[in-house]
Amino acid sequence: MWFAARQMRKRKPYKYPEGRTRLEPLAVIVLSVFMGSISIQLVAESVQAIVRMSQNNQEAPNVNDLALGIMASVIGKNYI
């Protein structure tokens, strides 16, 4: 997004007569594909960890106060 905004500010009327405003939707698409692929990878690793824990009869992971505080602040930030 930063790169697209920077490129849109640069004016080259002879090379881009309509401007570079079309870079913003392209940047949004690229960023959303990147974030989507990361989310899919995170879900896949989570499912693998759950299956691994259930097969070995392991307990749930311990969550200390720091991790709980970080999770609560991230969830709280999303509601603001």
SETOR-590882 format. One record per atom (N, C-alpha, C, O): chain; atom name; x, y, z. Coordinates in pm, whole numbers, plus 32768, in hexadecimal, padded with zeros to 4 digits. Layout:
! SETOR-590882
REC   kelum   drenlum      X      Y      Z
REC       A        CA      X      Y      Z
...
This chain:
! SETOR-590882
REC   kelum   drenlum      X      Y      Z
REC       A         N   8053   7F8A   8000
REC       A        CA   8000   8000   8000
REC       A         C   8058   807D   8000
REC       A         O   803B   80DE   7FBA
REC       A         N   80C2   8079   804F
REC       A        CA   811B   80ED   8054
REC       A         C   815A   8106   7FCC
REC       A         O   8161   8179   7F9F
REC       A         N   8187   809C   7F8B
REC       A        CA   81C6   80AA   7F08
REC       A         C   8163   80E0   7EA1
REC       A         O   8185   8137   7E51
REC       A         N   80E8   80AD   7EA3
REC       A        CA   8083   80DB   7E44
REC       A         C   8061   816D   7E5C
REC       A         O   8053   81BA   7DFC
REC       A         N   8054   8195   7EDA
REC       A        CA   8037   8221   7EF8
REC       A         C   80A9   827B   7ECC
REC       A         O   8093   82E9   7E9A
REC       A         N   8122   824C   7EDF
REC       A        CA   8197   829B   7EB6
REC       A         C   819C   82AA   7E1D
REC       A         O   81B8   8316   7DEA
REC       A         N   8180   823E   7DD7
REC       A        CA   8182   8244   7D45
REC       A         C   8110   8299   7D0E
REC       A         O   8120   82DA   7CA7
REC       A         N   809D   8298   7D53
REC       A        CA   802C   82E9   7D25
REC       A         C   804A   837E   7D32
REC       A         O   8017   83CE   7CE4
REC       A         N   809B   83A4   7D94
REC       A        CA   80BC   8432   7DA7
REC       A         C   811A   8466   7D3B
REC       A         O   8119   84DD   7D1C
REC       A         N   8169   840E   7D01
REC       A        CA   81C5   8438   7C98
REC       A         C   8176   844F   7C17
REC       A         O   812F   83F5   7BE8
REC       A         N   8182   84C3   7BE0
REC       A        CA   8138   84E6   7B67
REC       A         C   8190   84D4   7AEC
REC       A         O   81FE   850A   7AE6
REC       A         N   8160   8489   7A8B
REC       A        CA   81A1   847B   7A09
REC       A         C   8132   8484   79A0
REC       A         O   8104   841D   796E
REC       A         N   8108   84FE   797E
REC       A        CA   8092   850D   7927
REC       A         C   80A6   84D7   7899
REC       A         O   8045   84B2   7858
REC       A         N   8121   84D2   7869
REC       A        CA   8136   849F   77E2
REC       A         C   813A   8407   77DE
REC       A         O   810E   83CA   777C
REC       A         N   816D   83CB   7846
REC       A        CA   8173   8339   784C
REC       A         C   80EF   82FC   787C
REC       A         O   80C5   8293   784B
REC       A         N   80AE   833F   78DC
REC       A        CA   802E   8311   7913
REC       A         C   7FC9   8383   7907
REC       A         O   7FB3   83CB   7968
REC       A         N   7F89   8394   7892
REC       A        CA   7F2E   8407   7881
REC       A         C   7EB3   8402   78DB
REC       A         O   7E7D   846B   78FD
REC       A         N   7E88   838C   7902
REC       A        CA   7E13   8381   795B
REC       A         C   7E3B   8381   79ED
REC       A         O   7DE4   837D   7A44
REC       A         N   7EB9   8385   7A0A
REC       A        CA   7EE8   8383   7A94
REC       A         C   7F01   82F4   7AC3
REC       A         O   7EEF   8293   7A79
REC       A         N   7F2A   82EB   7B3E
REC       A        CA   7F4A   8267   7B77
REC       A         C   7EE5   823D   7BE1
REC       A         O   7F06   81F0   7C3B
REC       A         N   7E6D   826E   7BD6
REC       A        CA   7E08   824D   7C3C
REC       A         C   7DE1   81BA   7C38
REC       A         O   7DA7   8187   7C98
REC       A         N   7DFF   8176   7BCB
REC       A        CA   7DDD   80E8   7BC2
REC       A         C   7E3E   8090   7C10
REC       A         O   7E29   8017   7C1B
REC       A         N   7EA7   80CA   7C45
REC       A        CA   7F05   807C   7C95
REC       A         C   7ECB   8055   7D1C
REC       A         O   7EEF   7FEE   7D54
REC       A         N   7E71   80A7   7D51
REC       A        CA   7E39   8089   7DD5
REC       A         C   7DEA   8007   7DD6
REC       A         O   7E02   7FB4   7E2E
REC       A         N   7D8C   7FF0   7D78
REC       A        CA   7D46   7F6F   7D7A
REC       A         C   7DA4   7EF9   7D65
REC       A         O   7D8E   7E8E   7D9E
REC       A         N   7E0A   7F0B   7D14
REC       A        CA   7E6B   7EA0   7CFF
REC       A         C   7EB5   7E80   7D80
REC       A         O   7ECB   7E0B   7DA0
REC       A         N   7EDD   7EE7   7DCA
REC       A        CA   7F22   7ED2   7E49
REC       A         C   7EC7   7E8D   7EAE
REC       A         O   7EF4   7E39   7EFB
REC       A         N   7E48   7EB1   7EAE
REC       A        CA   7DE9   7E72   7F0A
REC       A         C   7DD9   7DDD   7EE8
REC       A         O   7DD4   7D8A   7F42
REC       A         N   7DD2   7DBD   7E69
REC       A        CA   7DC4   7D31   7E3F
REC       A         C   7E40   7CE1   7E66
REC       A         O   7E34   7C73   7E9C
REC       A         N   7EB6   7D17   7E4B
REC       A        CA   7F32   7CD1   7E6C
REC       A         C   7F3C   7CBB   7F03
REC       A         O   7F60   7C4E   7F30
REC       A         N   7F1D   7D22   7F50
REC       A        CA   7F24   7D17   7FE2
REC       A         C   7EBE   7CB2   8018
REC       A         O   7EDC   7C66   8073
REC       A         N   7E46   7CB1   7FDF
REC       A        CA   7DE0   7C54   8010
REC       A         C   7E04   7BC4   7FED
REC       A         O   7DE9   7B69   803D
REC       A         N   7E3F   7BAC   7F79
REC       A        CA   7E6B   7B25   7F56
REC       A         C   7ED9   7AF7   7FB5
REC       A         O   7ED9   7A85   7FE2
REC       A         N   7F36   7B51   7FD4
REC       A        CA   7FA2   7B32   8031
REC       A         C   7F6A   7B10   80BB
REC       A         O   7F92   7AAC   80F7
REC       A         N   7F0F   7B63   80EE
REC       A        CA   7ED6   7B4A   8173
REC       A         C   7E81   7ACB   8174
REC       A         O   7E80   7A82   81D7
REC       A         N   7E3A   7AB1   8107
REC       A        CA   7DEA   7A37   80FE
REC       A         C   7E3F   79BA   8101
REC       A         O   7E1C   7958   8144
REC       A         N   7EAE   79BD   80B9
REC       A        CA   7F06   7947   80B9
REC       A         C   7F44   7931   8142
REC       A         O   7F57   78BF   816C
REC       A         N   7F65   799D   8188
REC       A        CA   7F9A   798F   8210
REC       A         C   7F2F   7956   826D
REC       A         O   7F4E   7902   82C3
REC       A         N   7EB3   7981   825E
REC       A        CA   7E47   794D   82B2
REC       A         C   7E30   78B9   829A
REC       A         O   7E1C   786C   82F8
REC       A         N   7E34   7890   821D
REC       A        CA   7E23   7802   81FD
REC       A         C   7E94   77AF   823A
REC       A         O   7E7C   7743   826F
REC       A         N   7F0D   77E1   8231
REC       A        CA   7F7F   779A   826C
REC       A         C   7F71   7790   8304
REC       A         O   7F90   7728   833E
REC       A         N   7F42   77FA   8344
REC       A        CA   7F2E   77FA   83D4
REC       A         C   7EC3   7795   83FD
REC       A         O   7ED5   774D   8460
REC       A         N   7E56   778F   83B3
REC       A        CA   7DEC   772E   83D1
REC       A         C   7E20   769F   83BF
REC       A         O   7E03   7648   8411
REC       A         N   7E6C   7688   8354
REC       A        CA   7EA2   7601   833C
REC       A         C   7EFF   75D6   83AC
REC       A         O   7EF7   7564   83DB
REC       A         N   7F56   762E   83D8
REC       A        CA   7FB1   760C   8446
REC       A         C   7F66   75F7   84C8
REC       A         O   7F8B   75A1   8518
REC       A         N   7EFC   7643   84DF
REC       A        CA   7EAC   7632   8559
REC       A         C   7E66   75AA   8559
REC       A         O   7E63   7566   85C0
REC       A         N   7E2E   7584   84E8
REC       A        CA   7DEB   7502   84DF
REC       A         C   7E50   7491   84F5
REC       A         O   7E32   7430   8539
REC       A         N   7EC7   749E   84BB
REC       A        CA   7F2E   7438   84CF
REC       A         C   7F55   742E   8562
REC       A         O   7F69   73BF   8595
REC       A         N   7F61   749E   85A6
REC       A        CA   7F84   749C   8634
REC       A         C   7F16   745C   8687
REC       A         O   7F33   7410   86E4
REC       A         N   7E99   7478   8667
REC       A        CA   7E28   743D   86B0
REC       A         C   7E26   73A6   869B
REC       A         O   7E12   735A   86FB
REC       A         N   7E3A   7379   8620
REC       A        CA   7E3B   72E9   8604
REC       A         C   7EAF   72A6   864C
REC       A         O   7EA0   723B   8685
REC       A         N   7F24   72E5   8649
REC       A        CA   7F99   72AD   868C
REC       A         C   7F82   72A2   8722
REC       A         O   7FA8   723E   875F
REC       A         N   7F44   7307   875F
REC       A        CA   7F29   7303   87EF
REC       A         C   7EC2   7299   8811
REC       A         O   7ECD   7256   8878
REC       A         N   7E5D   7288   87BB
REC       A        CA   7DF6   7225   87DA
REC       A         C   7E2A   7196   87C9
REC       A         O   7DFD   713C   8810
REC       A         N   7E86   7181   876F
REC       A        CA   7EBC   70FA   875C
REC       A         C   7F1A   70D3   87CD
REC       A         O   7F22   705D   87F0
REC       A         N   7F60   7133   8805
REC       A        CA   7FBF   7115   8871
REC       A         C   7F81   7128   88FC
REC       A         O   7FC8   711C   8960
REC       A         N   7F00   7143   8902
REC       A        CA   7EBA   715B   8980
REC       A         C   7EFF   71C5   89D4
REC       A         O   7F0E   71B5   8A4D
REC       A         N   7F29   7231   8995
REC       A        CA   7F6B   729D   89DC
REC       A         C   7F03   72FE   8A14
REC       A         O   7E92   7306   89E5
REC       A         N   7F2E   7347   8A79
REC       A        CA   7ED8   73AF   8AB1
REC       A         C   7ED9   7429   8A57
REC       A         O   7F2D   7437   89FD
REC       A         N   7E7B   7480   8A70
REC       A        CA   7E78   74FF   8A28
REC       A         C   7EF2   7552   8A50
REC       A         O   7F21   7546   8AC0
REC       A         N   7F24   75A5   89F7
REC       A        CA   7F9A   75F5   8A1A
REC       A         C   7F7B   7658   8A8A
REC       A         O   7F0C   768C   8A95
REC       A         N   7FE0   7670   8ADE
REC       A        CA   7FD0   76D0   8B4A
REC       A         C   7FD9   775E   8B14
REC       A         O   802E   777C   8AC0
REC       A         N   7F80   77B4   8B43
REC       A        CA   7F80   7840   8B1A
REC       A         C   7FA4   7892   8B94
REC       A         O   7F5A   7896   8BF6
REC       A         N   8018   78D5   8B8E
REC       A        CA   8041   7927   8C00
REC       A         C   7FFF   79B1   8BF9
REC       A         O   7FB7   79CF   8B99
REC       A         N   8017   7A03   8C5E
REC       A        CA   7FD5   7A85   8C66
REC       A         C   7FFC   7AE1   8BF4
REC       A         O   7FA8   7B2D   8BC3
REC       A         N   8078   7ADC   8BC9
REC       A        CA   80A5   7B32   8B5B
REC       A         C   805D   7B0F   8ADA
REC       A         O   802C   7B69   8A94
REC       A         N   8055   7A90   8AB9
REC       A        CA   8010   7A66   8A3F
REC       A         C   7F7C   7A88   8A46
REC       A         O   7F41   7AB3   89E3
REC       A         N   7F3F   7A75   8ABA
REC       A        CA   7EB2   7A97   8ACC
REC       A         C   7E9C   7B2C   8ABC
REC       A         O   7E39   7B56   8A7F
REC       A         N   7EF6   7B7D   8AF2
REC       A        CA   7EEB   7C0F   8AE3
REC       A         C   7EF9   7C3B   8A53
REC       A         O   7EB0   7C94   8A26
REC       A         N   7F55   7BFE   8A09
REC       A        CA   7F66   7C21   897C
REC       A         C   7EEA   7BFB   892C
REC       A         O   7EBB   7C4A   88DA
REC       A         N   7EB4   7B85   8945
REC       A        CA   7E3B   7B5B   88FD
REC       A         C   7DC6   7BB7   891D
REC       A         O   7D7B   7BDD   88C3
REC       A         N   7DB5   7BDA   899C
REC       A        CA   7D47   7C32   89C3
REC       A         C   7D56   7CBC   8985
REC       A         O   7CF3   7CF7   895B
REC       A         N   7DD1   7CF1   897F
REC       A        CA   7DE3   7D76   8945
REC       A         C   7DC9   7D75   88AE
REC       A         O   7D93   7DD5   8879
REC       A         N   7DEE   7D0A   886A
REC       A        CA   7DD4   7D02   87DA
REC       A         C   7D3F   7CF8   87BF
REC       A         O   7D0B   7D3A   8766
REC       A         N   7CFA   7CA4   880C
REC       A        CA   7C69   7C98   87FB
REC       A         C   7C24   7D1A   881E
REC       A         O   7BC8   7D44   87D8
REC       A         N   7C50   7D5B   8889
REC       A        CA   7C15   7DDC   88AF
REC       A         C   7C2D   7E48   8848
REC       A         O   7BD6   7E9B   882F
REC       A         N   7CA3   7E47   880B
REC       A        CA   7CC4   7EAA   87A4
REC       A         C   7C69   7E9C   872B
REC       A         O   7C48   7EFF   86EA
REC       A         N   7C41   7E22   870C
REC       A        CA   7BEB   7E0D   8698
REC       A         C   7B5F   7E44   86AD
REC       A         O   7B19   7E61   864C
REC       A         N   7B34   7E52   8728
REC       A        CA   7AAF   7E88   8743
REC       A         C   7AAE   7F20   874A
REC       A         O   7A43   7F5C   874E
REC       A         N   7B22   7F5D   874C
REC       A        CA   7B28   7FF0   8755
REC       A         C   7B22   802D   86CC
REC       A         O   7B25   80A7   86BE
